[in-house]
Amino acid sequence: MKSNFKQKKRKKTKQQHWTTLGGLHFTQGNFDEAQQYFKESLETTIKTFGTRKHVDVSTTLGNLGALAKSQEKFDEAQQYFKEYLETTIKKFGTCEYVSVATTLSNLGELAQSQEKSDEAEKYLKEAIAIFIKVYGAENHEDVKGVQNKLDKLEEVRNVSNSLNADIGGNNTEPKTENLEKLKNNIK
């Protein structure tokens, strides 16, 4: 029994090293190396705990999601983030964690970048609600950050609606200032 515990501890330490190395490469912009280390961490953790539904696995899934998001691999990022949420919420029995809210915010950004504004709004509002519940304040920087994303989403919708109105009316040419606003909001 004791040797099994030591073996798991060694594997967990190995997984932590892979995660740390992946994080270092990620912050340096070495995405291929980061992915290699994160995937090694994922494999080691799954072997250690015998399941993909362990909280230590979810951390690596979140890292892989963030990496895929930064590489604009939106479908892959969404898959990792959703699996992270499922595993984390199942493990703790609640979604009232900062990391869950952050992941919801990431999913909102992904949906927005794929022009799924209703889905983006849903995720961002959920993230705000969790942040407020966790921090107990609406003026916390995380709440403000997600609220800014939500405001930007609404701004893009308004400009888009304005453009559609201009195009759909008698005027077949969209107004130049609306095009400029839309370009600036997309950046």
CORQUITA-V257737 format. One line per field, one symbol per residue. psi: psi as a letter, one per 40 degrees, with the letter a starting at -180 (. if undefined). A space follows every 50 residues. Layout:
psi->???
//
This chain:
psi->dddddddddddddddddddddddddddeegddddddddddddddddddee iefiddddddddddddddddefgddddddddddddddddddeeiegiddd ddddddddddddeefgddddddddddddddddddeeieeidddddddddd dddddddddddddddddeadhehihddddddddddd.
//
